Amino acid sequence: MKQNDPPPDPLDRELDDARAEQVQEANGMLSMGAGIGAIGALSALAFGAVCPICVVATPALVGVGLYKRMRLHRRAKQ
């Protein structure tokens, strides 16, 4: 830290922590969606059928995760 820099603001630190938590949540949704999609694809290859939950949950989780990431990215630019 330079001599002329003001001390870090605790509110800024809290905002950074909140953003990091939101990014982690969005990444978790993307990972869960990809994991459920992989399980659905493997079950389709192995058994010739896919569970209906996999068909609905995969695009829903991936879509919500991407939406959250885009929203956080837009807020960071402002």
Jmol script that loads the backbone (N, CA, C; Angstrom):
load data "model"
ATOM      1  N   MET A   1       0.845  -1.162   0.000  1.00  0.00           N
ATOM      2  CA  MET A   1       0.000   0.000   0.000  1.00  0.00           C
ATOM      3  C   MET A   1       0.900   1.237   0.000  1.00  0.00           C
ATOM      4  N   LYS A   2       0.579   2.188  -0.828  1.00  0.00           N
ATOM      5  CA  LYS A   2       1.342   3.430  -0.911  1.00  0.00           C
ATOM      6  C   LYS A   2       0.988   4.332   0.273  1.00  0.00           C
ATOM      7  N   GLN A   3       1.819   5.346   0.491  1.00  0.00           N
ATOM      8  CA  GLN A   3       1.582   6.257   1.608  1.00  0.00           C
ATOM      9  C   GLN A   3       0.317   7.085   1.420  1.00  0.00           C
ATOM     10  N   ASN A   4       0.004   7.457   0.200  1.00  0.00           N
ATOM     11  CA  ASN A   4      -1.148   8.323  -0.065  1.00  0.00           C
ATOM     12  C   ASN A   4      -2.468   7.569  -0.173  1.00  0.00           C
ATOM     13  N   ASP A   5      -2.412   6.248  -0.222  1.00  0.00           N
ATOM     14  CA  ASP A   5      -3.637   5.459  -0.346  1.00  0.00           C
ATOM     15  C   ASP A   5      -4.412   5.487   0.964  1.00  0.00           C
ATOM     16  N   PRO A   6      -5.747   5.637   0.872  1.00  0.00           N
ATOM     17  CA  PRO A   6      -6.550   5.577   2.102  1.00  0.00           C
ATOM     18  C   PRO A   6      -6.611   4.135   2.601  1.00  0.00           C
ATOM     19  N   PRO A   7      -6.906   3.941   3.864  1.00  0.00           N
ATOM     20  CA  PRO A   7      -7.019   2.568   4.370  1.00  0.00           C
ATOM     21  C   PRO A   7      -8.190   1.860   3.699  1.00  0.00           C
ATOM     22  N   PRO A   8      -8.111   0.541   3.578  1.00  0.00           N
ATOM     23  CA  PRO A   8      -9.204  -0.195   2.925  1.00  0.00           C
ATOM     24  C   PRO A   8     -10.512  -0.019   3.688  1.00  0.00           C
ATOM     25  N   ASP A   9     -11.564   0.129   2.930  1.00  0.00           N
ATOM     26  CA  ASP A   9     -12.891   0.330   3.505  1.00  0.00           C
ATOM     27  C   ASP A   9     -13.506  -1.031   3.824  1.00  0.00           C
ATOM     28  N   PRO A  10     -13.974  -1.255   5.048  1.00  0.00           N
ATOM     29  CA  PRO A  10     -14.591  -2.545   5.384  1.00  0.00           C
ATOM     30  C   PRO A  10     -15.805  -2.861   4.518  1.00  0.00           C
ATOM     31  N   LEU A  11     -16.542  -1.833   4.090  1.00  0.00           N
ATOM     32  CA  LEU A  11     -17.714  -2.060   3.245  1.00  0.00           C
ATOM     33  C   LEU A  11     -17.295  -2.619   1.892  1.00  0.00           C
ATOM     34  N   ASP A  12     -16.198  -2.104   1.326  1.00  0.00           N
ATOM     35  CA  ASP A  12     -15.696  -2.634   0.060  1.00  0.00           C
ATOM     36  C   ASP A  12     -15.303  -4.098   0.205  1.00  0.00           C
ATOM     37  N   ARG A  13     -14.687  -4.426   1.321  1.00  0.00           N
ATOM     38  CA  ARG A  13     -14.281  -5.808   1.563  1.00  0.00           C
ATOM     39  C   ARG A  13     -15.508  -6.712   1.650  1.00  0.00           C
ATOM     40  N   GLU A  14     -16.570  -6.234   2.301  1.00  0.00           N
ATOM     41  CA  GLU A  14     -17.805  -7.019   2.400  1.00  0.00           C
ATOM     42  C   GLU A  14     -18.443  -7.211   1.030  1.00  0.00           C
ATOM     43  N   LEU A  15     -18.416  -6.170   0.195  1.00  0.00           N
ATOM     44  CA  LEU A  15     -18.966  -6.292  -1.157  1.00  0.00           C
ATOM     45  C   LEU A  15     -18.175  -7.294  -1.973  1.00  0.00           C
ATOM     46  N   ASP A  16     -16.842  -7.262  -1.848  1.00  0.00           N
ATOM     47  CA  ASP A  16     -16.009  -8.223  -2.566  1.00  0.00           C
ATOM     48  C   ASP A  16     -16.300  -9.641  -2.099  1.00  0.00           C
ATOM     49  N   ASP A  17     -16.488  -9.820  -0.787  1.00  0.00           N
ATOM     50  CA  ASP A  17     -16.820 -11.143  -0.261  1.00  0.00           C
ATOM     51  C   ASP A  17     -18.175 -11.612  -0.778  1.00  0.00           C
ATOM     52  N   ALA A  18     -19.138 -10.698  -0.851  1.00  0.00           N
ATOM     53  CA  ALA A  18     -20.472 -11.054  -1.345  1.00  0.00           C
ATOM     54  C   ALA A  18     -20.412 -11.437  -2.820  1.00  0.00           C
ATOM     55  N   ARG A  19     -19.643 -10.686  -3.608  1.00  0.00           N
ATOM     56  CA  ARG A  19     -19.505 -11.027  -5.034  1.00  0.00           C
ATOM     57  C   ARG A  19     -18.834 -12.383  -5.201  1.00  0.00           C
ATOM     58  N   ALA A  20     -17.797 -12.637  -4.422  1.00  0.00           N
ATOM     59  CA  ALA A  20     -17.103 -13.922  -4.514  1.00  0.00           C
ATOM     60  C   ALA A  20     -18.047 -15.069  -4.168  1.00  0.00           C
ATOM     61  N   GLU A  21     -18.902 -14.854  -3.181  1.00  0.00           N
ATOM     62  CA  GLU A  21     -19.867 -15.884  -2.805  1.00  0.00           C
ATOM     63  C   GLU A  21     -20.885 -16.116  -3.922  1.00  0.00           C
ATOM     64  N   GLN A  22     -21.334 -15.045  -4.571  1.00  0.00           N
ATOM     65  CA  GLN A  22     -22.292 -15.179  -5.666  1.00  0.00           C
ATOM     66  C   GLN A  22     -21.660 -15.872  -6.866  1.00  0.00           C
ATOM     67  N   VAL A  23     -20.401 -15.559  -7.163  1.00  0.00           N
ATOM     68  CA  VAL A  23     -19.709 -16.227  -8.269  1.00  0.00           C
ATOM     69  C   VAL A  23     -19.551 -17.707  -7.959  1.00  0.00           C
ATOM     70  N   GLN A  24     -19.221 -18.021  -6.709  1.00  0.00           N
ATOM     71  CA  GLN A  24     -19.070 -19.418  -6.314  1.00  0.00           C
ATOM     72  C   GLN A  24     -20.402 -20.162  -6.447  1.00  0.00           C
ATOM     73  N   GLU A  25     -21.494 -19.514  -6.081  1.00  0.00           N
ATOM     74  CA  GLU A  25     -22.820 -20.126  -6.211  1.00  0.00           C
ATOM     75  C   GLU A  25     -23.167 -20.377  -7.682  1.00  0.00           C
ATOM     76  N   ALA A  26     -22.876 -19.399  -8.552  1.00  0.00           N
ATOM     77  CA  ALA A  26     -23.150 -19.558  -9.984  1.00  0.00           C
ATOM     78  C   ALA A  26     -22.306 -20.684 -10.563  1.00  0.00           C
ATOM     79  N   ASN A  27     -21.041 -20.751 -10.172  1.00  0.00           N
ATOM     80  CA  ASN A  27     -20.175 -21.825 -10.654  1.00  0.00           C
ATOM     81  C   ASN A  27     -20.659 -23.186 -10.168  1.00  0.00           C
ATOM     82  N   GLY A  28     -21.174 -23.228  -8.947  1.00  0.00           N
ATOM     83  CA  GLY A  28     -21.716 -24.478  -8.419  1.00  0.00           C
ATOM     84  C   GLY A  28     -22.917 -24.957  -9.220  1.00  0.00           C
ATOM     85  N   MET A  29     -23.777 -24.025  -9.611  1.00  0.00           N
ATOM     86  CA  MET A  29     -24.934 -24.400 -10.432  1.00  0.00           C
ATOM     87  C   MET A  29     -24.493 -24.920 -11.791  1.00  0.00           C
ATOM     88  N   LEU A  30     -23.504 -24.263 -12.386  1.00  0.00           N
ATOM     89  CA  LEU A  30     -22.992 -24.739 -13.673  1.00  0.00           C
ATOM     90  C   LEU A  30     -22.396 -26.138 -13.529  1.00  0.00           C
ATOM     91  N   SER A  31     -21.654 -26.364 -12.456  1.00  0.00           N
ATOM     92  CA  SER A  31     -21.042 -27.672 -12.231  1.00  0.00           C
ATOM     93  C   SER A  31     -22.092 -28.749 -12.004  1.00  0.00           C
ATOM     94  N   MET A  32     -23.113 -28.424 -11.203  1.00  0.00           N
ATOM     95  CA  MET A  32     -24.179 -29.402 -10.967  1.00  0.00           C
ATOM     96  C   MET A  32     -24.919 -29.726 -12.257  1.00  0.00           C
ATOM     97  N   GLY A  33     -25.199 -28.701 -13.059  1.00  0.00           N
ATOM     98  CA  GLY A  33     -25.873 -28.936 -14.332  1.00  0.00           C
ATOM     99  C   GLY A  33     -25.049 -29.809 -15.254  1.00  0.00           C
ATOM    100  N   ALA A  34     -23.747 -29.541 -15.312  1.00  0.00           N
ATOM    101  CA  ALA A  34     -22.869 -30.362 -16.153  1.00  0.00           C
ATOM    102  C   ALA A  34     -22.782 -31.788 -15.620  1.00  0.00           C
ATOM    103  N   GLY A  35     -22.731 -31.932 -14.304  1.00  0.00           N
ATOM    104  CA  GLY A  35     -22.667 -33.270 -13.707  1.00  0.00           C
ATOM    105  C   GLY A  35     -23.930 -34.075 -13.960  1.00  0.00           C
ATOM    106  N   ILE A  36     -25.079 -33.451 -13.777  1.00  0.00           N
ATOM    107  CA  ILE A  36     -26.344 -34.147 -14.035  1.00  0.00           C
ATOM    108  C   ILE A  36     -26.461 -34.484 -15.517  1.00  0.00           C
ATOM    109  N   GLY A  37     -25.995 -33.574 -16.380  1.00  0.00           N
ATOM    110  CA  GLY A  37     -26.006 -33.851 -17.820  1.00  0.00           C
ATOM    111  C   GLY A  37     -25.119 -35.031 -18.174  1.00  0.00           C
ATOM    112  N   ALA A  38     -23.956 -35.113 -17.529  1.00  0.00           N
ATOM    113  CA  ALA A  38     -23.050 -36.240 -17.780  1.00  0.00           C
ATOM    114  C   ALA A  38     -23.671 -37.550 -17.306  1.00  0.00           C
ATOM    115  N   ILE A  39     -24.320 -37.521 -16.156  1.00  0.00           N
ATOM    116  CA  ILE A  39     -24.994 -38.728 -15.657  1.00  0.00           C
ATOM    117  C   ILE A  39     -26.107 -39.139 -16.615  1.00  0.00           C
ATOM    118  N   GLY A  40     -26.861 -38.162 -17.115  1.00  0.00           N
ATOM    119  CA  GLY A  40     -27.924 -38.467 -18.077  1.00  0.00           C
ATOM    120  C   GLY A  40     -27.378 -39.044 -19.369  1.00  0.00           C
ATOM    121  N   ALA A  41     -26.258 -38.490 -19.849  1.00  0.00           N
ATOM    122  CA  ALA A  41     -25.656 -39.008 -21.083  1.00  0.00           C
ATOM    123  C   ALA A  41     -25.122 -40.415 -20.877  1.00  0.00           C
ATOM    124  N   LEU A  42     -24.497 -40.660 -19.735  1.00  0.00           N
ATOM    125  CA  LEU A  42     -23.990 -42.007 -19.462  1.00  0.00           C
ATOM    126  C   LEU A  42     -25.125 -43.012 -19.317  1.00  0.00           C
ATOM    127  N   SER A  43     -26.209 -42.611 -18.675  1.00  0.00           N
ATOM    128  CA  SER A  43     -27.340 -43.535 -18.549  1.00  0.00           C
ATOM    129  C   SER A  43     -27.980 -43.794 -19.907  1.00  0.00           C
ATOM    130  N   ALA A  44     -27.980 -42.798 -20.782  1.00  0.00           N
ATOM    131  CA  ALA A  44     -28.520 -43.008 -22.131  1.00  0.00           C
ATOM    132  C   ALA A  44     -27.657 -43.994 -22.899  1.00  0.00           C
ATOM    133  N   LEU A  45     -26.346 -43.873 -22.744  1.00  0.00           N
ATOM    134  CA  LEU A  45     -25.449 -44.809 -23.430  1.00  0.00           C
ATOM    135  C   LEU A  45     -25.543 -46.211 -22.839  1.00  0.00           C
ATOM    136  N   ALA A  46     -25.626 -46.304 -21.523  1.00  0.00           N
ATOM    137  CA  ALA A  46     -25.614 -47.607 -20.870  1.00  0.00           C
ATOM    138  C   ALA A  46     -26.969 -48.313 -20.939  1.00  0.00           C
ATOM    139  N   PHE A  47     -28.044 -47.583 -20.724  1.00  0.00           N
ATOM    140  CA  PHE A  47     -29.357 -48.218 -20.600  1.00  0.00           C
ATOM    141  C   PHE A  47     -30.330 -47.868 -21.716  1.00  0.00           C
ATOM    142  N   GLY A  48     -29.979 -46.894 -22.534  1.00  0.00           N
ATOM    143  CA  GLY A  48     -30.853 -46.501 -23.631  1.00  0.00           C
ATOM    144  C   GLY A  48     -31.995 -45.594 -23.216  1.00  0.00           C
ATOM    145  N   ALA A  49     -31.942 -45.081 -21.992  1.00  0.00           N
ATOM    146  CA  ALA A  49     -33.003 -44.183 -21.520  1.00  0.00           C
ATOM    147  C   ALA A  49     -32.395 -43.123 -20.610  1.00  0.00           C
ATOM    148  N   VAL A  50     -33.055 -41.983 -20.574  1.00  0.00           N
ATOM    149  CA  VAL A  50     -32.606 -40.884 -19.720  1.00  0.00           C
ATOM    150  C   VAL A  50     -33.728 -40.549 -18.752  1.00  0.00           C
ATOM    151  N   CYS A  51     -33.370 -40.309 -17.503  1.00  0.00           N
ATOM    152  CA  CYS A  51     -34.403 -39.960 -16.522  1.00  0.00           C
ATOM    153  C   CYS A  51     -34.949 -38.564 -16.828  1.00  0.00           C
ATOM    154  N   PRO A  52     -36.234 -38.361 -16.602  1.00  0.00           N
ATOM    155  CA  PRO A  52     -36.835 -37.056 -16.890  1.00  0.00           C
ATOM    156  C   PRO A  52     -36.235 -35.917 -16.055  1.00  0.00           C
ATOM    157  N   ILE A  53     -35.790 -36.225 -14.846  1.00  0.00           N
ATOM    158  CA  ILE A  53     -35.179 -35.189 -14.005  1.00  0.00           C
ATOM    159  C   ILE A  53     -33.912 -34.656 -14.666  1.00  0.00           C
ATOM    160  N   CYS A  54     -33.122 -35.546 -15.266  1.00  0.00           N
ATOM    161  CA  CYS A  54     -31.892 -35.119 -15.942  1.00  0.00           C
ATOM    162  C   CYS A  54     -32.210 -34.205 -17.123  1.00  0.00           C
ATOM    163  N   VAL A  55     -33.275 -34.507 -17.821  1.00  0.00           N
ATOM    164  CA  VAL A  55     -33.649 -33.713 -18.998  1.00  0.00           C
ATOM    165  C   VAL A  55     -34.092 -32.309 -18.586  1.00  0.00           C
ATOM    166  N   VAL A  56     -34.748 -32.188 -17.447  1.00  0.00           N
ATOM    167  CA  VAL A  56     -35.241 -30.889 -16.988  1.00  0.00           C
ATOM    168  C   VAL A  56     -34.180 -30.137 -16.185  1.00  0.00           C
ATOM    169  N   ALA A  57     -33.482 -30.837 -15.301  1.00  0.00           N
ATOM    170  CA  ALA A  57     -32.552 -30.176 -14.381  1.00  0.00           C
ATOM    171  C   ALA A  57     -31.301 -29.652 -15.070  1.00  0.00           C
ATOM    172  N   THR A  58     -30.793 -30.376 -16.056  1.00  0.00           N
ATOM    173  CA  THR A  58     -29.547 -29.952 -16.698  1.00  0.00           C
ATOM    174  C   THR A  58     -29.669 -28.572 -17.339  1.00  0.00           C
ATOM    175  N   PRO A  59     -30.600 -28.347 -18.260  1.00  0.00           N
ATOM    176  CA  PRO A  59     -30.669 -27.004 -18.848  1.00  0.00           C
ATOM    177  C   PRO A  59     -31.096 -25.931 -17.847  1.00  0.00           C
ATOM    178  N   ALA A  60     -31.900 -26.310 -16.853  1.00  0.00           N
ATOM    179  CA  ALA A  60     -32.324 -25.320 -15.855  1.00  0.00           C
ATOM    180  C   ALA A  60     -31.137 -24.839 -15.030  1.00  0.00           C
ATOM    181  N   LEU A  61     -30.327 -25.764 -14.526  1.00  0.00           N
ATOM    182  CA  LEU A  61     -29.175 -25.380 -13.712  1.00  0.00           C
ATOM    183  C   LEU A  61     -28.126 -24.632 -14.526  1.00  0.00           C
ATOM    184  N   VAL A  62     -27.863 -25.105 -15.729  1.00  0.00           N
ATOM    185  CA  VAL A  62     -26.882 -24.424 -16.578  1.00  0.00           C
ATOM    186  C   VAL A  62     -27.386 -23.026 -16.938  1.00  0.00           C
ATOM    187  N   GLY A  63     -28.658 -22.913 -17.270  1.00  0.00           N
ATOM    188  CA  GLY A  63     -29.216 -21.611 -17.629  1.00  0.00           C
ATOM    189  C   GLY A  63     -29.183 -20.621 -16.478  1.00  0.00           C
ATOM    190  N   VAL A  64     -29.565 -21.058 -15.287  1.00  0.00           N
ATOM    191  CA  VAL A  64     -29.548 -20.164 -14.127  1.00  0.00           C
ATOM    192  C   VAL A  64     -28.116 -19.779 -13.774  1.00  0.00           C
ATOM    193  N   GLY A  65     -27.199 -20.736 -13.844  1.00  0.00           N
ATOM    194  CA  GLY A  65     -25.796 -20.434 -13.561  1.00  0.00           C
ATOM    195  C   GLY A  65     -25.215 -19.431 -14.535  1.00  0.00           C
ATOM    196  N   LEU A  66     -25.520 -19.600 -15.821  1.00  0.00           N
ATOM    197  CA  LEU A  66     -25.026 -18.648 -16.824  1.00  0.00           C
ATOM    198  C   LEU A  66     -25.652 -17.272 -16.641  1.00  0.00           C
ATOM    199  N   TYR A  67     -26.942 -17.241 -16.323  1.00  0.00           N
ATOM    200  CA  TYR A  67     -27.615 -15.959 -16.097  1.00  0.00           C
ATOM    201  C   TYR A  67     -26.973 -15.210 -14.927  1.00  0.00           C
ATOM    202  N   LYS A  68     -26.720 -15.936 -13.845  1.00  0.00           N
ATOM    203  CA  LYS A  68     -26.101 -15.295 -12.688  1.00  0.00           C
ATOM    204  C   LYS A  68     -24.702 -14.785 -13.017  1.00  0.00           C
ATOM    205  N   ARG A  69     -23.933 -15.583 -13.768  1.00  0.00           N
ATOM    206  CA  ARG A  69     -22.581 -15.139 -14.136  1.00  0.00           C
ATOM    207  C   ARG A  69     -22.636 -13.903 -15.015  1.00  0.00           C
ATOM    208  N   MET A  70     -23.556 -13.871 -15.980  1.00  0.00           N
ATOM    209  CA  MET A  70     -23.674 -12.701 -16.856  1.00  0.00           C
ATOM    210  C   MET A  70     -24.097 -11.470 -16.058  1.00  0.00           C
ATOM    211  N   ARG A  71     -25.037 -11.647 -15.149  1.00  0.00           N
ATOM    212  CA  ARG A  71     -25.501 -10.526 -14.329  1.00  0.00           C
ATOM    213  C   ARG A  71     -24.370  -9.982 -13.452  1.00  0.00           C
ATOM    214  N   LEU A  72     -23.578 -10.869 -12.864  1.00  0.00           N
ATOM    215  CA  LEU A  72     -22.450 -10.429 -12.045  1.00  0.00           C
ATOM    216  C   LEU A  72     -21.393  -9.735 -12.889  1.00  0.00           C
ATOM    217  N   HIS A  73     -21.189 -10.230 -14.096  1.00  0.00           N
ATOM    218  CA  HIS A  73     -20.202  -9.611 -14.996  1.00  0.00           C
ATOM    219  C   HIS A  73     -20.644  -8.205 -15.390  1.00  0.00           C
ATOM    220  N   ARG A  74     -21.932  -8.037 -15.667  1.00  0.00           N
ATOM    221  CA  ARG A  74     -22.452  -6.710 -16.031  1.00  0.00           C
ATOM    222  C   ARG A  74     -22.359  -5.738 -14.860  1.00  0.00           C
ATOM    223  N   ARG A  75     -22.654  -6.221 -13.661  1.00  0.00           N
ATOM    224  CA  ARG A  75     -22.557  -5.359 -12.476  1.00  0.00           C
ATOM    225  C   ARG A  75     -21.113  -4.942 -12.217  1.00  0.00           C
ATOM    226  N   ALA A  76     -20.177  -5.839 -12.477  1.00  0.00           N
ATOM    227  CA  ALA A  76     -18.763  -5.519 -12.241  1.00  0.00           C
ATOM    228  C   ALA A  76     -18.276  -4.444 -13.199  1.00  0.00           C
ATOM    229  N   LYS A  77     -18.840  -4.388 -14.405  1.00  0.00           N
ATOM    230  CA  LYS A  77     -18.436  -3.376 -15.381  1.00  0.00           C
ATOM    231  C   LYS A  77     -18.927  -1.986 -14.989  1.00  0.00           C
ATOM    232  N   GLN A  78     -20.030  -1.916 -14.263  1.00  0.00           N
ATOM    233  CA  GLN A  78     -20.624  -0.615 -13.913  1.00  0.00           C
ATOM    234  C   GLN A  78     -19.851   0.088 -12.841  1.00  0.00           C
TER     235      GLN A  78
END
end "model"
wireframe off; spacefill off
backbone 0.3
color backbone group
